[in-house]
């Protein structure tokens, strides 16, 4: 006779566990940051990568759903923004709210990974897994770069969440993923790769789980091959929005985005320092840099090129540097490894600094603290929690993916959830050693911590690195018409790097905004002495000459600017305006037609053409 089991009256009831509280707390903090952002002038992007994505999304909404050539910039996030703008209006708040939820989801994943990784066979071996998870999740909640990049129009929060979702899926089970699991994970990875290609670095982790973990059912090679096949199929379908568009619609053979070539060159050239240091002729900012990388190659080739050809050109230059200067390249790799682990914060967009100055983000911890604490935690977790090795593998894969390009604060952010896990483990392991009087273990931890602190905190001495935040903040203030703040920030940048063409150009723009044309002209000429092909300096010298009715000088500068950037519609428009002022209508008509061909949606271009077509007075 079967035994009757009394039902538990609490069964089926919903109760809040630590994981729910972690998610709710972090989501509330991220929403608070987002609300503070809405009260600042930084909500609507005016420059940089945020403006690049926002502008692209608006172009999609205006009907430019496809492009004539291969994508030059990963399209996934721009199309997601366009979809959200279509549903909710052109408001950055809704994407920010979704990213706040995703970042809270990352905190929950951190907690859950700790629960699965640090569950010992003998409870006294390692600290309580839930305590480790709560501390690690709180560390993520107050991690300053995570606060910043979850609020702005950037795909970073999506990338980090998906990466650690895959890691969590690997560590939570002792068995290899099934065929359906492989397909779903790969599909998610592929879709994310259309916005951030470095997510593909997590694929080897899934392959390792298939290879080294026992499969459910008989372990046969056909089963392994079938699962790898479904993984590849999922990746192909997930990335298909890119390669289908590029190969079959644009007829331009590029897998994801053609900008991979210029990124490879920026990260691997004779002047590279492991950070995104742009070689001469390339402006900072994603949109400007991408355009410059195309116009430079077309100027060398003397013809219009497909984006695949542009990418191949830059990749070839980078490969030449690697093969011809192999020793220098190995030193550059070592520098990149140092940059990854350095406490120095290289935020190429200065988003963190700008949000801090606007009192948007909350006080918290930075990368250096997390990295210094994580290293001894890794060493102790290696033997005491074998599943932690999968987390370490995820960290290393995310870092290895950056070595082919360059290091920035947002790029290394993906490794931070894993580092925070080990930092929290190390702290509690040290505390437990003190409680049970394991003096040798405690001393070993402190020795490792001292060594990691010295390595991580080793100072960066290049003055151009320290000038970056002041330069970017100065540009931001200049575009916001806060001229006193722009004066202060750009002066600091000039002290650090007085021989930098971009700093001189920015100071010229500041003087121009202050109606000091003579000083502006002096700074622009100084910028040209350092960079003889500086398009912005050519253009702005032409504007000053045009305003002063020195039409011959204006034509000279605008023609130099047009030669340096054949596809800049604004330059052709200004040249047409200058030629009209000189009553050279035929030449003016040629230039305005080029401008309209490049940007047919500009009403001022059409207005000038109508003025040119009118008979001379």
C-alpha positions as CSV (number, residue, x, y, z in Angstrom):
1,X,0.0,0.0,0.0
2,X,1.5,3.4,-1.0
3,X,2.5,5.8,1.8
4,X,0.4,8.9,2.0
5,X,2.4,12.1,2.0
6,X,0.8,15.1,3.6
7,X,0.8,18.1,1.4
8,X,2.8,21.2,2.4
9,X,0.4,24.1,2.7
10,X,3.2,26.4,1.7
11,X,3.9,24.5,-1.5
12,X,3.2,26.6,-4.6
13,X,3.3,29.8,-2.8
14,X,5.5,32.5,-4.2
15,X,8.2,33.9,-1.8
16,X,10.9,36.4,-2.3
17,X,14.4,34.8,-2.2
18,X,17.8,36.5,-2.2
19,X,17.9,36.4,-6.0
20,X,14.7,38.4,-6.3
21,X,15.9,40.9,-3.8
22,X,19.2,41.2,-5.7
23,X,17.5,41.9,-9.0
24,X,15.0,44.4,-7.4
25,X,17.7,46.3,-5.5
26,X,20.0,46.7,-8.5
27,X,17.2,47.6,-10.9
28,X,16.1,50.3,-8.4
29,X,19.6,51.7,-8.3
30,X,19.9,51.7,-12.1
31,X,16.5,53.4,-12.5
32,X,17.7,56.1,-10.0
33,X,20.8,56.7,-12.2
34,X,18.6,56.8,-15.3
35,X,16.2,59.3,-13.7
36,X,19.2,61.5,-12.8
37,X,20.4,61.3,-16.4
38,X,17.0,62.6,-17.6
39,X,17.7,65.8,-15.6
40,X,21.1,66.3,-17.2
41,X,22.0,67.7,-20.6
42,X,23.5,64.3,-21.5
43,X,20.3,62.3,-22.1
44,X,20.2,63.4,-25.8
45,X,23.5,62.4,-27.4
46,X,25.2,65.1,-29.4
47,X,28.5,63.3,-30.4
48,X,30.4,60.1,-30.1
49,X,29.1,56.5,-30.4
50,X,25.8,57.3,-28.7
51,X,25.0,59.9,-31.4
52,X,26.2,57.4,-34.0
53,X,23.7,54.8,-32.9
54,X,20.9,57.4,-32.4
55,X,21.4,59.0,-35.8
56,X,21.5,55.6,-37.5
57,X,18.3,54.6,-35.8
58,X,16.6,57.8,-37.0
59,X,17.8,57.1,-40.6
60,X,16.2,53.6,-40.4
61,X,13.0,55.2,-39.3
62,X,13.1,57.7,-42.2
63,X,13.1,54.8,-44.6
64,X,16.8,53.8,-45.0
65,X,16.2,50.3,-43.9
66,X,19.1,48.8,-46.0
67,X,22.4,50.3,-47.2
68,X,23.9,50.4,-50.7
69,X,27.2,48.7,-49.4
70,X,28.0,46.4,-46.5
71,X,27.4,47.6,-43.0
72,X,30.3,49.8,-41.8
73,X,29.5,49.6,-38.1
74,X,27.6,46.8,-36.4
75,X,23.9,47.4,-37.1
76,X,22.2,45.3,-34.4
77,X,21.8,48.1,-31.7
78,X,20.8,50.8,-34.2
79,X,18.0,48.6,-35.5
80,X,16.9,47.7,-32.0
81,X,16.8,51.5,-31.2
82,X,14.7,52.1,-34.4
83,X,12.3,49.4,-33.3
84,X,11.9,50.9,-29.8
85,X,11.6,54.4,-31.3
86,X,8.8,53.2,-33.6
87,X,6.9,51.7,-30.6
88,X,7.5,54.3,-28.0
89,X,8.7,57.4,-29.8
90,X,12.3,58.8,-30.2
91,X,13.0,58.8,-26.5
92,X,16.3,57.4,-25.0
93,X,14.5,56.7,-21.7
94,X,12.9,53.4,-22.9
95,X,16.2,51.8,-24.1
96,X,17.8,53.0,-20.9
97,X,15.0,51.4,-18.9
98,X,15.5,48.1,-20.7
99,X,19.2,48.3,-20.1
100,X,18.6,48.9,-16.4
101,X,16.6,45.7,-16.3
102,X,19.4,43.8,-18.2
103,X,22.1,45.2,-15.8
104,X,20.0,44.0,-12.8
105,X,19.8,40.7,-14.7
106,X,23.6,40.6,-14.8
107,X,23.6,41.1,-11.0
108,X,21.2,38.2,-10.6
109,X,23.4,36.0,-12.9
110,X,26.4,36.9,-10.7
111,X,24.5,35.7,-7.6
112,X,23.3,32.5,-9.3
113,X,26.8,31.7,-10.6
114,X,28.2,32.1,-7.1
115,X,25.5,29.7,-5.8
116,X,26.4,27.0,-8.3
117,X,30.2,27.5,-8.2
118,X,30.8,27.8,-4.5
119,X,28.7,24.9,-3.2
120,X,31.3,22.7,-1.4
121,X,31.2,19.0,-0.7
122,X,32.4,19.9,2.8
123,X,30.7,23.1,4.1
124,X,33.7,24.2,6.0
125,X,35.9,24.2,2.9
126,X,34.8,27.6,1.5
127,X,32.5,30.4,2.6
128,X,28.7,30.4,2.2
129,X,27.9,30.6,-1.5
130,X,24.8,32.9,-1.0
131,X,26.9,35.4,1.0
132,X,29.5,35.4,-1.8
133,X,26.8,35.9,-4.4
134,X,25.1,38.8,-2.5
135,X,28.4,40.6,-1.9
136,X,29.4,40.1,-5.6
137,X,26.0,41.4,-6.8
138,X,26.3,44.5,-4.6
139,X,29.8,45.1,-6.0
140,X,28.3,45.1,-9.5
141,X,25.5,47.4,-8.4
142,X,28.0,50.0,-7.3
143,X,30.6,49.4,-10.0
144,X,31.0,52.8,-11.6
145,X,31.5,51.9,-15.3
146,X,28.5,49.5,-15.1
147,X,26.3,52.4,-13.8
148,X,27.4,54.6,-16.6
149,X,27.2,52.2,-19.6
150,X,23.8,50.8,-18.5
151,X,22.2,54.3,-18.8
152,X,23.5,55.6,-22.1
153,X,22.7,54.6,-25.7
154,X,25.3,51.9,-26.0
155,X,24.9,48.1,-26.5
156,X,27.3,47.3,-23.6
157,X,24.7,46.2,-21.1
158,X,23.1,43.8,-23.6
159,X,26.6,42.3,-24.4
160,X,27.6,41.8,-20.8
161,X,24.2,40.2,-19.9
162,X,24.3,37.7,-22.8
163,X,27.9,36.8,-22.2
164,X,27.3,35.9,-18.5
165,X,24.0,34.2,-19.3
166,X,26.0,31.8,-21.4
167,X,28.6,31.3,-18.6
168,X,25.8,30.7,-16.1
169,X,24.3,28.1,-18.4
170,X,27.6,26.3,-18.6
171,X,28.5,26.4,-14.8
172,X,25.0,25.4,-13.5
173,X,25.2,21.8,-14.9
174,X,27.7,19.0,-14.8
175,X,26.5,17.7,-18.1
176,X,27.2,19.0,-21.6
177,X,24.6,21.2,-23.2
178,X,22.0,19.3,-25.4
179,X,21.5,20.0,-29.1
180,X,18.5,22.3,-28.5
181,X,20.4,24.2,-25.8
182,X,23.4,24.6,-28.1
183,X,21.1,26.0,-30.8
184,X,19.3,28.5,-28.5
185,X,22.6,29.7,-27.0
186,X,24.2,30.1,-30.4
187,X,21.2,31.9,-31.7
188,X,21.4,34.4,-28.8
189,X,25.1,34.8,-29.2
190,X,24.7,35.4,-33.0
191,X,22.0,38.0,-32.5
192,X,24.2,39.8,-30.0
193,X,27.1,39.6,-32.4
194,X,25.2,41.9,-34.8
195,X,25.7,44.6,-32.1
196,X,29.0,43.6,-30.4
197,X,31.1,41.1,-32.3
198,X,33.3,40.2,-29.3
199,X,30.5,38.2,-27.8
200,X,31.7,35.4,-30.1
201,X,34.6,35.0,-27.6
202,X,32.2,33.0,-25.4
203,X,31.7,30.3,-28.1
204,X,34.9,28.4,-27.2
205,X,33.4,28.0,-23.7
206,X,30.4,26.2,-25.0
207,X,32.6,24.0,-27.2
208,X,34.8,23.2,-24.2
209,X,31.6,22.2,-22.3
210,X,30.6,19.9,-25.2
211,X,34.1,18.4,-25.4
212,X,35.0,17.9,-21.7
213,X,31.7,17.3,-20.0
214,X,29.7,14.0,-20.2
215,X,26.7,14.2,-22.5
216,X,23.3,12.9,-21.4
217,X,22.9,9.4,-22.9
218,X,25.6,7.4,-24.6
219,X,28.7,9.4,-25.3
220,X,29.3,9.0,-29.0
221,X,31.1,11.2,-31.5
222,X,28.0,11.5,-33.7
223,X,26.3,13.1,-30.7
224,X,29.1,15.6,-30.3
225,X,29.2,16.4,-34.0
226,X,25.4,16.9,-34.0
227,X,25.6,19.3,-31.1
228,X,28.4,21.3,-32.7
229,X,26.4,21.4,-35.9
230,X,23.4,22.9,-34.1
231,X,25.7,25.4,-32.5
232,X,27.1,26.5,-35.9
233,X,23.5,26.6,-37.3
234,X,22.4,28.8,-34.4
235,X,25.3,31.2,-35.0
236,X,24.6,31.3,-38.7
237,X,20.9,32.2,-38.2
238,X,21.7,34.7,-35.4
239,X,24.2,36.6,-37.5
240,X,22.1,36.3,-40.7
241,X,20.8,39.9,-40.6
242,X,24.3,41.0,-41.3
243,X,25.7,38.5,-43.8
244,X,22.4,38.2,-45.7
245,X,22.3,42.0,-46.1
246,X,26.0,42.3,-47.0
247,X,26.3,39.3,-49.4
248,X,22.9,39.3,-51.1
249,X,21.5,42.8,-50.8
250,X,24.5,45.0,-50.9
251,X,26.6,42.5,-53.0
252,X,29.6,43.4,-50.7
253,X,31.1,40.2,-49.2
254,X,31.4,41.0,-45.4
255,X,30.4,38.6,-42.7
256,X,29.3,41.1,-40.0
257,X,30.7,44.6,-40.5
258,X,33.5,46.0,-42.7
259,X,34.8,48.2,-39.9
260,X,36.7,45.3,-38.5
261,X,39.7,46.2,-40.7
262,X,40.1,49.7,-39.5
263,X,39.7,48.5,-35.8
264,X,42.5,46.0,-36.5
265,X,44.8,48.7,-37.9
266,X,44.1,51.1,-35.0
267,X,45.0,48.3,-32.6
268,X,48.1,47.1,-34.6
269,X,50.2,49.9,-36.1
270,X,53.6,51.5,-35.4
271,X,52.0,54.2,-33.2
272,X,49.6,51.9,-31.3
273,X,49.9,51.9,-27.5
274,X,47.2,49.3,-26.6
275,X,44.5,52.0,-26.4
276,X,42.5,53.4,-29.3
277,X,45.1,55.9,-30.4
278,X,44.1,57.0,-33.8
279,X,46.9,57.2,-36.4
280,X,47.3,60.6,-38.3
281,X,44.3,61.3,-40.6
282,X,41.7,59.6,-38.5
283,X,39.5,61.7,-36.2
284,X,38.1,60.4,-32.9
285,X,34.5,59.4,-32.6
286,X,33.0,56.4,-34.4
287,X,31.2,58.2,-37.2
288,X,34.1,60.5,-38.0
289,X,36.6,57.7,-37.8
290,X,34.7,55.4,-40.0
291,X,34.2,58.1,-42.7
292,X,37.9,59.1,-42.6
293,X,38.9,55.4,-42.9
294,X,36.9,55.2,-46.2
295,X,38.0,58.5,-47.7
296,X,41.7,57.8,-47.0
297,X,41.6,54.5,-48.9
298,X,39.6,56.0,-51.7
299,X,42.0,58.9,-52.0
300,X,44.9,56.4,-52.3
301,X,43.0,54.2,-54.8
302,X,41.6,57.1,-56.8
303,X,38.2,55.5,-57.0
304,X,35.1,54.6,-55.0
305,X,35.5,51.3,-53.2
306,X,33.3,48.7,-51.7
307,X,33.4,48.4,-48.0
308,X,34.9,44.9,-48.2
309,X,37.8,46.4,-50.2
310,X,38.3,49.2,-47.5
311,X,38.4,46.6,-44.8
312,X,40.9,44.5,-46.7
313,X,43.1,47.5,-47.2
314,X,43.4,48.2,-43.4
315,X,43.7,44.6,-42.5
316,X,46.6,44.2,-45.0
317,X,48.4,47.2,-43.4
318,X,47.9,45.7,-39.9
319,X,49.2,42.3,-41.0
320,X,52.2,44.0,-42.6
321,X,53.0,45.6,-39.3
322,X,52.7,42.3,-37.4
323,X,54.9,40.4,-39.8
324,X,57.5,43.0,-40.4
325,X,57.8,44.2,-36.8
326,X,57.1,41.0,-35.0
327,X,59.1,41.9,-31.9
328,X,57.4,45.3,-31.6
329,X,54.1,43.6,-32.0
330,X,54.9,41.2,-29.1
331,X,55.7,44.2,-26.9
332,X,52.4,45.8,-28.0
333,X,50.6,42.6,-27.0
334,X,52.3,42.7,-23.5
335,X,51.2,46.4,-23.3
336,X,47.6,45.4,-24.0
337,X,47.7,42.8,-21.3
338,X,48.9,45.4,-18.9
339,X,46.2,47.8,-20.0
340,X,43.5,45.2,-19.4
341,X,44.6,44.7,-15.8
342,X,45.6,48.3,-15.1
343,X,43.7,50.5,-12.6
344,X,44.1,53.3,-15.0
345,X,40.6,54.2,-16.4
346,X,40.8,54.8,-20.2
347,X,37.3,55.7,-21.2
348,X,37.7,56.8,-24.7
349,X,34.3,58.5,-24.8
350,X,34.7,60.0,-21.3
351,X,31.2,58.9,-20.5
352,X,32.0,58.1,-16.9
353,X,33.7,61.4,-16.3
354,X,30.9,63.4,-17.9
355,X,28.2,61.5,-15.9
356,X,30.2,62.0,-12.7
357,X,30.6,65.7,-13.3
358,X,26.8,66.0,-13.9
359,X,26.1,64.1,-10.6
360,X,24.4,61.3,-12.6
361,X,26.1,58.2,-11.3
362,X,26.5,57.2,-7.7
363,X,29.8,56.9,-5.8
364,X,31.1,53.3,-6.1
365,X,34.1,51.1,-6.9
366,X,36.4,51.2,-9.9
367,X,38.2,48.5,-11.9
368,X,41.5,48.7,-10.0
369,X,39.9,47.7,-6.7
370,X,38.0,44.8,-8.3
371,X,41.0,43.5,-10.2
372,X,43.4,43.7,-7.2
373,X,40.9,41.8,-5.0
374,X,40.1,39.3,-7.8
375,X,43.6,37.9,-8.4
376,X,44.1,36.3,-5.0
377,X,40.5,35.1,-5.1
378,X,41.3,33.3,-8.3
379,X,44.3,31.6,-6.9
380,X,42.4,30.2,-3.9
381,X,39.3,29.3,-5.8
382,X,41.2,27.3,-8.4
383,X,41.7,24.3,-6.1
384,X,38.7,24.7,-3.8
385,X,35.9,25.2,-6.3
386,X,36.5,23.4,-9.6
387,X,33.5,25.0,-11.3
388,X,35.2,28.4,-10.8
389,X,37.6,27.4,-13.5
390,X,34.7,27.9,-16.0
391,X,34.3,31.4,-14.7
392,X,38.0,32.1,-15.0
393,X,37.9,30.7,-18.6
394,X,35.1,33.2,-19.4
395,X,37.2,36.1,-18.0
396,X,40.3,35.0,-20.0
397,X,38.3,34.5,-23.2
398,X,36.8,38.0,-22.9
399,X,40.3,39.5,-22.4
400,X,41.9,37.5,-25.2
401,X,39.3,38.8,-27.6
402,X,40.5,42.3,-27.0
403,X,44.2,41.6,-27.9
404,X,43.5,41.9,-31.6
405,X,42.3,45.4,-31.2
406,X,42.6,47.8,-28.2
407,X,41.5,48.3,-24.7
408,X,38.9,50.7,-23.4
409,X,36.9,50.8,-20.2
410,X,33.7,49.6,-21.9
411,X,35.5,46.7,-23.7
412,X,36.9,45.2,-20.5
413,X,33.7,45.7,-18.6
414,X,32.5,42.3,-19.8
415,X,35.2,40.6,-17.6
416,X,34.1,42.5,-14.5
417,X,31.2,40.2,-13.4
418,X,33.7,37.3,-13.2
419,X,36.3,39.4,-11.5
420,X,33.8,40.6,-8.9
421,X,32.8,37.0,-8.2
422,X,36.5,36.1,-7.4
423,X,37.0,39.3,-5.4
424,X,34.0,38.5,-3.2
425,X,35.1,34.9,-2.8
426,X,38.6,36.0,-1.8
427,X,37.4,38.5,0.8
428,X,35.1,36.0,2.5
429,X,37.7,33.3,2.3
430,X,40.2,35.6,4.0
431,X,37.6,36.5,6.7
432,X,36.8,32.8,7.3
433,X,40.6,32.1,7.6
434,X,40.8,34.7,10.3
435,X,37.8,33.3,12.2
436,X,39.2,29.8,12.3
437,X,42.7,31.0,13.0
438,X,44.3,29.8,9.8
439,X,47.1,32.2,10.0
440,X,49.2,30.9,7.1
441,X,46.2,31.1,4.8
442,X,45.4,34.6,5.8
443,X,49.1,35.7,5.4
444,X,49.2,34.0,2.0
445,X,46.1,36.0,0.9
446,X,47.6,39.3,2.1
447,X,50.9,38.5,0.2
448,X,49.0,37.8,-3.0
449,X,46.8,40.9,-2.5
450,X,49.9,43.1,-2.0
451,X,51.4,41.7,-5.2
452,X,48.2,42.1,-7.3
453,X,47.8,45.7,-5.9
454,X,51.3,46.7,-7.0
455,X,50.7,45.1,-10.5
456,X,47.3,46.7,-11.0
457,X,48.2,50.1,-9.6
458,X,51.4,50.5,-11.6
459,X,51.1,54.1,-13.0
460,X,50.6,55.1,-16.6
461,X,53.1,57.8,-17.5
462,X,52.0,58.8,-21.0
463,X,50.6,62.3,-20.7
464,X,48.3,61.9,-23.7
465,X,46.4,59.2,-21.8
466,X,45.8,61.6,-18.9
467,X,44.7,64.3,-21.3
468,X,41.8,62.3,-22.7
469,X,39.1,63.0,-20.2
470,X,39.9,66.8,-20.2
471,X,39.8,66.8,-24.0
472,X,36.5,65.0,-24.3
473,X,34.9,67.0,-21.4
474,X,36.1,70.1,-23.1
475,X,34.4,69.1,-26.4
476,X,31.2,68.2,-24.5
477,X,31.2,71.6,-22.9
478,X,31.9,73.4,-26.2
479,X,29.0,71.6,-27.9
480,X,26.8,72.5,-24.9
481,X,27.9,76.2,-25.3
482,X,29.4,76.1,-21.8
483,X,32.4,78.1,-22.9
484,X,34.0,78.8,-19.5
485,X,34.0,75.0,-18.7
486,X,35.3,74.3,-22.2
487,X,38.1,76.8,-21.6
488,X,39.1,75.1,-18.4
489,X,39.0,71.5,-19.7
490,X,40.8,72.2,-23.0
491,X,43.5,74.2,-21.2
492,X,44.2,71.2,-19.0
493,X,44.4,69.0,-22.1
494,X,46.7,71.4,-23.7
495,X,49.1,71.4,-20.7
496,X,49.3,67.6,-21.0
497,X,49.7,67.5,-24.8
498,X,50.6,70.8,-26.3
499,X,51.6,69.2,-29.6
500,X,48.4,67.3,-30.3
501,X,46.6,68.4,-33.4
502,X,43.1,67.6,-32.1
503,X,43.6,69.6,-29.0
504,X,44.8,72.5,-31.0
505,X,41.8,72.1,-33.3
506,X,39.4,72.1,-30.3
507,X,41.0,75.2,-29.0
508,X,40.5,76.8,-32.4
509,X,36.8,76.0,-32.3
510,X,36.6,77.5,-28.8
511,X,38.2,80.7,-30.0
512,X,35.9,80.8,-33.0
513,X,32.9,80.3,-30.6
514,X,34.2,83.3,-28.6
515,X,34.3,85.4,-31.8
516,X,38.1,85.6,-31.8
517,X,38.8,84.7,-35.4
518,X,42.5,85.7,-35.2
519,X,43.2,83.3,-32.4
520,X,41.1,80.6,-34.0
521,X,43.0,81.0,-37.2
522,X,46.3,80.7,-35.3
523,X,45.2,77.4,-33.6
524,X,44.0,75.9,-36.9
525,X,47.3,76.7,-38.6
526,X,49.1,75.1,-35.6
527,X,47.0,72.0,-36.0
528,X,47.9,71.9,-39.7
529,X,51.6,72.1,-38.9
530,X,51.2,68.8,-37.0
531,X,48.7,67.2,-39.3
532,X,49.0,68.7,-42.8
533,X,45.8,67.0,-44.0
534,X,43.5,68.0,-41.1
535,X,40.1,68.3,-42.8
536,X,38.5,70.2,-40.0
537,X,41.2,72.8,-39.9
538,X,40.9,73.3,-43.7
539,X,37.2,73.6,-43.4
540,X,37.1,76.1,-40.5
541,X,39.8,78.3,-42.0
542,X,37.6,78.4,-45.1
543,X,34.6,79.4,-43.0
544,X,36.6,82.3,-41.3
545,X,37.8,83.5,-44.7
546,X,34.2,83.3,-46.1
547,X,32.8,85.3,-43.2
548,X,35.5,87.9,-43.8
549,X,34.7,88.0,-47.5
550,X,38.2,86.8,-48.4
551,X,36.7,84.6,-51.2
552,X,40.0,83.5,-52.8
553,X,41.3,82.3,-49.5
554,X,38.0,80.6,-48.7
555,X,38.0,78.8,-52.0
556,X,41.6,77.6,-51.4
557,X,40.8,76.2,-48.0
558,X,37.5,74.5,-49.1
559,X,39.2,72.9,-52.1
560,X,41.9,71.5,-49.7
561,X,39.2,70.2,-47.4
562,X,37.3,68.7,-50.4
563,X,40.5,67.0,-51.6
564,X,41.0,65.5,-48.2
565,X,37.4,64.3,-47.9
566,X,35.7,63.9,-51.3
567,X,32.5,62.7,-49.8
568,X,31.9,65.6,-47.4
569,X,28.7,67.2,-48.6
570,X,29.0,70.2,-46.3
571,X,32.4,71.1,-47.8
572,X,31.1,71.1,-51.3
573,X,28.1,73.2,-50.2
574,X,30.4,75.8,-48.6
575,X,32.6,75.8,-51.7
576,X,29.6,76.4,-53.9
577,X,28.6,79.2,-51.6
578,X,32.0,80.8,-52.0
579,X,32.0,80.4,-55.8
580,X,28.6,82.0,-56.0
581,X,29.9,84.9,-54.0
582,X,32.7,85.2,-56.6
583,X,30.0,85.0,-59.3
584,X,31.5,81.8,-60.7
585,X,28.1,80.2,-61.2
586,X,29.1,77.3,-63.4
587,X,31.6,76.1,-60.9
588,X,29.2,76.8,-58.1
589,X,26.5,74.7,-59.8
590,X,29.0,71.7,-60.1
591,X,29.8,71.8,-56.4
592,X,26.2,72.1,-55.2
593,X,25.1,69.2,-57.4
594,X,27.9,67.1,-55.8
595,X,26.6,68.1,-52.4
596,X,23.0,67.3,-53.2
597,X,24.1,63.9,-54.7
598,X,25.8,63.1,-51.4
599,X,23.1,64.5,-49.1
600,X,19.8,64.9,-51.0
601,X,17.8,65.5,-47.9
602,X,19.3,68.8,-47.0
603,X,16.9,71.7,-47.7
604,X,19.7,74.4,-47.6
605,X,21.5,72.6,-50.4
606,X,18.4,72.8,-52.6
607,X,17.9,76.5,-51.6
608,X,21.4,77.4,-52.7
609,X,21.0,75.5,-56.0
610,X,17.9,77.6,-56.7
611,X,19.8,80.7,-55.9
612,X,22.6,79.7,-58.3
613,X,20.1,79.0,-61.1
614,X,18.6,82.5,-60.8
615,X,20.1,84.9,-63.4
616,X,22.8,87.2,-62.3
617,X,21.6,90.7,-61.2
